[in-house]
Amino acid sequence: FFGVSDDKKIYGFVVAPDSEIAKEFLNIENLEVHGVFSILTILNNKIEKDSRGVLLNELKRIHQLGWINSKRLTPNFEITPCENSNCGGFTLEAELKIPSNPKAEPDFLGWEVKNFRVNNFEKINSTVITLMDHSPSHGFFKENGAEAFVRKYGYDDRRGREARMNFGGTHKYGIVQKLTSLKLVIDGFDAKKRKIINPDGYVALVDRNDNIAASWSFASFIKHWNTKHANACYVPSKINRDYLVQRQYSYGDKVIMGSYTDVTLLLYQIYLGKTYYDPGIKLEFAIEGARGKSTKVRSLFRIKSGDLSFLYNNHEIVNLNLV
């Protein structure tokens, strides 16, 4: 038996095949299976054979609550109001008793739970979803920092805000982005065979002279994607724009489930242009020698919700009313 604790320690326990524990384990039916492993989830000192079922029942409960006041669960497990643009995700996590944290690991019993905004719960396949916020692992960005990167490849704020530079825009494979003049490329991936042919390969932004402005090694993609997205659930939400005191969210009765992914599925969708890089990096007070300079880095990879099925070997839309 192997067990993984919340602080990432791995515990092992060996028993004889004719022991009482081994016999009890072999008599458990319908266990979840991942590769060669059968999964036993322990929740509140109780063995749960079906983490997927536990998650869906929780999402059904949350859906039936209707409008929920916007909130966030702090790392100290304290509930606080939330008034940011991304509070739909924080509110959902708070209901699932998931404290807000930037850890690149699944949120709920081995499932990554992601919220996305919609206007109509019957139309959940046409929304752009942020798959991950993953900063470059190599290139000019990594070597020189976000400020130098924006000064070199960014542009003046398009709304005319003084002392601000931005780096943004949709970057798709093989296309030069008009605002940044950078092109997204993949090195070491055979798109026809849909396999990695060079383990030292990468996804990169290159300039017109093929200098690497920013890159993500396959190793960093594998660590981030396979760890956090092995099992993922995408939950639609709506915001109550008529709230008087505190913003509110409600969550849909249909969710998108994906499992058994692989980084090559992600790389192939980047190659096709369905998954793309859509950063939001800004530098304020961008005047040499000015005090109070600040940078904000959002290094986002996105996809339309209707294309999520291409990222997972198992994909389905689950109606929570039928759970």
Secondary structure, DSSP 8 states (H G I E B T S, - for coil): -EEE-TTS-EEE----TTSHHHHHHHT--S-EEETTEEE-EEETTEEES-HHHHHHHHHHHHHHT-SEE-EEE-TTS-EEE--STTHHHHHHHHHTT------SS-SBTTBEEEEEE-S-TT--SS-EEEEEE---SBSHHHHHHHHHHHHHH-EE-TT--TTEEEEES-B-BT-B-TTT--EEEEESEETTTTEES-TT-EEEEE-TT--EEEEEEHHHHIIIIIHHHSEEEEEEEEEETT-SSS-EEEE-SEEEEEES--HHHHHHHHHHTSSEE--EEEEES-STT-TT-EEE---EEEEEGGGGGGG-SEEEEEEGGG-
